[in-house]
Amino acid sequence: MTDLGLPVPPGFTITTEVCRHAIAHGEVPDGLWDEVDQAIDRLESATGRSFGSGPVPMLLSVRSGAKFSMPGMMDSILNLGINDEVVQTLAEWSEDPHFAWDAYRRFVQMYGNVVLGIDDHRFQEVLTNLRAKRGVADDSELTTDDLERATRMFQKIVEEARPGELPTDARAQLRGAVEAVISSWGNQRAIEYRRISGIPDDLGTAANVQMMVFGDLGNDSGTGVCFTRDPATGRKVSYGDYLPRAQGEDVVAGIRNTIGLDDLADLHPECHSQLIATMDRLENHYRDMMDIEFTIEKDILYILQARIGKRTAEAAVRLAVTMAGEGLIDRKTAVTRVEPASLEQLHRPSIGPSAPKPALSGVAASPGAAAGKVVFDADTAVELAKAGEEVILVRPETTPDDIHGMAAAAGILTSQGGKTSHAAVVARGMGKPAVTGAASLIVDVSTGVASAGDIDISGGDLITIDGTTGNVYVEPVELIEPESLPELEQILEWADAIRTMGVRANADTPADAALARERGAAGIGLARTEHMFMGERLEVVRSIILSNDGPRRQEALEQLEQLQVSDFEGLLEAMDGLPVVVRLLDPPLHEFLPSRLELEQETVRRVRAGRGTDDLREMSEQVARWEEDNPMLGLRGVRLGLMLDQLYRMQARAAVSAYKRRLADGGNPVLEIMIPLVAAVEELRRMRLVIEEEIDRASENDDISIPVGTMIELPRAALTAGHIAAVADFFSFGTNDLTQMTYGLSRDDAEGLFLRDYLEQGILESDPFQTLDVGGVGRLVKLACEEGREANPDLTLGLCGEHGGDPATIAYVRKLGLDYVSCSPPRVEGARLAAAQAELST
Amino acid sequence: MTDLGLPVPPGFTITTEVCRHAIAHGEVPDGLWDEVDQAIDRLESATGRSFGSGPVPMLLSVRSGAKFSMPGMMDSILNLGINDEVVQTLAEWSEDPHFAWDAYRRFVQMYGNVVLGIDDHRFQEVLTNLRAKRGVADDSELTTDDLERATRMFQKIVEEARPGELPTDARAQLRGAVEAVISSWGNQRAIEYRRISGIPDDLGTAANVQMMVFGDLGNDSGTGVCFTRDPATGRKVSYGDYLPRAQGEDVVAGIRNTIGLDDLADLHPECHSQLIATMDRLENHYRDMMDIEFTIEKDILYILQARIGKRTAEAAVRLAVTMAGEGLIDRKTAVTRVEPASLEQLHRPSIGPSAPKPALSGVAASPGAAAGKVVFDADTAVELAKAGEEVILVRPETTPDDIHGMAAAAGILTSQGGKTSHAAVVARGMGKPAVTGAASLIVDVSTGVASAGDIDISGGDLITIDGTTGNVYVEPVELIEPESLPELEQILEWADAIRTMGVRANADTPADAALARERGAAGIGLARTEHMFMGERLEVVRSIILSNDGPRRQEALEQLEQLQVSDFEGLLEAMDGLPVVVRLLDPPLHEFLPSRLELEQETVRRVRAGRGTDDLREMSEQVARWEEDNPMLGLRGVRLGLMLDQLYRMQARAAVSAYKRRLADGGNPVLEIMIPLVAAVEELRRMRLVIEEEIDRASENDDISIPVGTMIELPRAALTAGHIAAVADFFSFGTNDLTQMTYGLSRDDAEGLFLRDYLEQGILESDPFQTLDVGGVGRLVKLACEEGREANPDLTLGLCGEHGGDPATIAYVRKLGLDYVSCSPPRVEGARLAAAQAELST
């Protein structure tokens, strides 16, 4: 900013070279302090002030300045250059003894704490006692005498703890502060932070020495914050706050009412026009919306800080497009200016500004707000929704049995689970607001009451949840519906022109498919068929699994086949002309059966009620046949397909029948069949023969070509991809399961028991179920891409699962040359944008 | 053999070149048949017989001869060169019309079936009817007329199915047979077999044309089998069977009584001495014990086949050592002559020759035989064993709860599971005989009766199991105790001198450790601590897990610590001077808790009996906290260690205390601590700090150095081995779990539901839990070895788990440069031998 000619408080920088020398030799380079003295001399003559004396005393600050921001290091020591004499001079010059003594006590406190390592608690105790004695809440309300007394007591604390180490000489104070900042590079927290963040240890930190300026030096001083555009909407309007006679913190704290920039023009016309010019200058220089802190000291404007301004998703999109229109940035830059994950919220209602205080809170699992009547079970949710009610499904946690209820609900609230729980993942997939893990809530489904402290929530009560913040209101709250944003269409159009990687959606229903298409998905990358086996069809599915009676099983299979034909027809119709990848049944069969534990619990109830239990015992015995200790690692996917091939045959037949119906209706269906959980090429080879047999039979001499591929979701599939690729038309990386197997970690189990602790404690740097673990799982994906393509140059490569909507993952797989990613419909727009950003960053 | 000058029936070979030409061009090369005609002319003049005419007719055989034995291909067509005229000539020459017509009907049957593809069933039907009419059991008892009638009916069958395709001309018969053999290279079964066995498709097969000789041509003919040494003991004694006037099959079928070689000397003195010379010649040529088939046709000896003889484990060891002593082979060759896996049975009792017919059979899960009283639960097993009884533990299947009972039992019998079930794996580890998966047996533990058909077995009944064959006898059977075999010590000494890779044992008790040491283990590579948490201690362990009361948990921990000190002391004492790797607790906590399903079942019983259930409900709620859907992928190993660090701290303290006690007793303990289930380097880094803190504290200023390492048992650990190695002193590949995660397949679940089917159907070529899957899991091991060693050149590399005793795995990891393998004590000798063989094969 100094180079731009802006009014920055003057100062100088001690470079990182000094720090590196100090690390290497245990001391600062010879001649450093002479150079510092010369720099201070130059500062004094430039400003007409004196460091450590009158008539106009200059105080200095020292701040560390590393290449990367490092919260683990100390960052600043203020008010250097004050002592018993200077405080008097300062009081005289400023005509404000209160200000002078406040500066002095701050110096002693900060030097004592930051440089000499004395616990800040000891200083705070003194201030607390003084405030109590005076009956005030804020330090600024203490009298000058109080501040002088505090200063003296602080000096005593320091003298006792570190005798003789609090310098009174200004230059000695500066040396102490500079050395402390430089050596903080080597403190434990900083080292740890660098290790975790991958910052090299040999960079070193600089120390910035700068003149202090004061916004509380009488009525012709003040301090403020302004934005070059409106950070809420991105529109080009005046946007700022100014507070006369105040320090920076006061503006943010909101203790006193601020004035706008237009009013500043009246108070300080010259400063105002200088500020407006500076704002233009900075925005033109950084070519982005700027957030600027400034101080006016005795009618002179100083710019303290300027940074790229934070913004809402709406503002980000509008800024990017309008700035590109103004020629400030090009389209490519515009595309990089929007956070892909933020796009989702542009389509969701939000909590209005008049919202009350929330009653409880949980994990912000899926963004957006929803209000409705509480229901405690999926069936009631469906029933009420059919009757036109908005409902919020409240559960301890959700399971695949609740899917139809989740689909019917406006929002989901659970007391257990976190960002990666079943409820969270499914809600994000459906684009529905969800708050999970509201831990203070006890949901008793059997009695139909959820309680948290003295709050009781019954079925039918109106509540509001905010999945963007995790807040829960036990009352209806005004929701703001999203407006359509033409700039969004514009920036996505630019992104589409840039990106080379395709974006498909994971969708299991025609409604999801339609939404995905609306958001720009180029097909369905993953149509899970297991959801189609739930709900009303569960009884049919059970009779297929449990029936020992051939004809009855056959009948049930035929019944299910008719339903599946409609399922697939709906998907193919919604995605007409675009590919639809149907994945054959994946989960273990007992997911469709009642749990033995629940059957026994029901037995206990019946015995107590004196009723018969023979049917339960029989069911339990049948279910026991399918029981597995680790179903995730058991009989599922292609294994099930090979052992009980009627199921997969039925699904293949149904898919081809749907395809033919679409053709007959003049549609343009594009169908692909995907076989899950392949670990060995022989599984795919055999299953493919079975599927192709069904395709040939069902196609009845029509020449139908339907690509058959596989999920790569087991480490061994990735490790033997070269073999598997020889019998696959496409790979789709099922990174959810691949992550589970590679880590040996079940997401559902780990979430509740230790995954959150792992993330909080930094044992894992990020949730591997959100962002692909490049170092482990990513190596498998890379290897499979390389060896798969080598074995079969025509192999199509895709990725489905949660990671498909994650920008970091998209950037990684773009480098690997994937043809497409597939994600939930609400994340499609973000994925389009992220794919463009990935393209630009390579 | 012809080159050795042995009396082989004369013939010639059509080389593989002809086959390759036929594959490439769809027909045999020009001039082939001319060459064949010339070869037959030479045969005729050499033998004085005529092909297709008198006076002495020559019949020929055609056999395929591929580089690798391929059961998927046809192998022989016999008696070529016969027709209505020749059969008469043959009858006259042999003076045996029965023989002549039998040869004719065999030719028609074989040509019809093998060359023309007519179902053999149709021919068998004719013979069956003839036998029934004549009231005899064997075709040889049919009259000459019967045989003539059969021949005519066979000709009719062929003529109907393939009109005009049964040649009467001898040379046309030969051409048909040769073409059929050559084209069988391309049949579906052969292609499939080659694919599975990795045999190249372009090798092709040869066709061997050879003169037929007949052992049933009157009393001066006969056929026999001999071994150059005794295949049961390996001792150098005369060993053979001869049957006058017989064909090869008759010797094997055992219909008539054979005579020994000494008696042959009386019958055919010249042939006998020629045979003895041939045996010496062959043994000297092949430098191994030979199994020889011979035929005497009209007092002329022919050697039909000679192959390396199959032998018992005892014979193999004795042969190898004595042949090395004779200078026939060198020591290295001797070491390669013994199958490592066979050594186990040298230490186990076996079923005597007088055994009755077994009552039922199951899977031969762990070799050796055992007899004892039936018990149905582990506690009774322990009780009776303490009272000095031999017991057989009979269960539907075993679980970790049964370990103490399995340890006390002489043998284990289960109705479920297979070669890789819990019972099988643990029994092999303990070196105890086991029969698993005796599927016809229904074990009702609650009533204490096991039944199979009309057999009922009650507790206390005497039964005998043979884990070498899978047979079960419901009576006591005479067992033969193994004798000590000095040659075994000798060959293992030679193996030890050759091998470079160490062999340790997996042992959890001092008794196991002592056995391992006796078998030559150089330490314990894996001491699992979870078994130490079972049995009588289970209550203490439960109170640690379930107690919400700090002091009570602390007390239980201290109690367990004292017990663990003794556990570790016993191991260190048994292995004094050799390393003991203690693995900290690995399984999920709820393995130590009662199952919720069983608690509910008990609730049902109590409610029915009108008793209270509050304690059960309470227990169920506590247990629910630890419940996981996929415990294998849940809170276990280092994850548990980090979340509940008191447990790991306690184990580390106990290990160091035991170490110090051993030092104080003048011992030489070598302790290593292993942290399981590491997926991310940060887990190991933190846990290592915790462990080292405890080591430092427990060592009380003594300078104790205890290496700390980790299992590599998750794919991610292997993929990030370069990072993990930086904080590990050693890796031990936990290939059981690594295989489970890489395949996404739980061994226990898969075994019952599909793994056996997969192996039977050839979807998996071998059981990846027995032999390391080189193409998948092996790649991870390789990568981890390379990147681990690169990051930390001092890293020790070992492998523990089932694969540690598998010769193929040992050969693979030897190439990767592993320092040692660790296997169950009974497999240690085999592993020593396999390591030497691996060394010799590189």
Interface residues (C-beta under 8 A of the other chain):
Chain A: R596 L597 E600 Q601 T603 V604 V607 R608 T613 E628 D629 N630 P631 M632 L633 G634 L635 R639 L642 M643 L677 A679 A680 E682 E683 R686 E713 L714 P715 R716 L719 T720 H723 D737 Q740 M741 T742 Y743 G744 L745 S746 D748 D749 A750 L753 F754 D757 Y758 G762 I763 L764 D773 G775 G776 V777 R779 L780
Chain B: R596 L597 E600 Q601 T603 V604 V607 R608 T613 E628 D629 N630 P631 M632 L633 G634 L635 R639 L642 M643 L677 A679 A680 E682 E683 R686 E713 L714 P715 R716 L719 T720 H723 D737 Q740 M741 T742 Y743 G744 L745 S746 D748 D749 A750 L753 F754 D757 Y758 G762 I763 L764 D773 G775 G776 V777 R779 L780
